[in-house]
Amino acid sequence: MTAVALVFTGIAVLLHGYIFVMESVQWTAPRTRATFGISAQEAEATREMAFNQGFYNLFLAVVAAVGMGFTAFGDAGIGLALVLAGAGSMVAAGLVLLISSPDKARAALIQLTPPLIGCVALVIARL
């Protein structure tokens, strides 16, 4: 079960790393604007907010990734705590998006499903 947890947490880490790139590096690029459904003017007006939000995604990914490392190669207790902090926050953020913007349910489910599976699998593995 630990392997399943690490695979899904790894998917979440990669996804949130990609979200960081889109929000903090490529926010005004045509492809990113199309992904988020915003105009060039909206992208420019929200550039600072997106830059900051992208770093939140990066930091959650880093915490979860360090937790994966501890789980796989170090202290499983520290690993569990870090994975639950990082990936659990990804799940919570996805739930906030789902509840606050039901029209973005697909994006919210993409954001929250892999870390949710990773967290649940890791907790089960630790039982």
Salt bridges, closest charged atoms under 4 A:
GLU44 OE1 - ARG47 NH1 3.38
ASP103 OD2 - LYS104 NZ 3.69
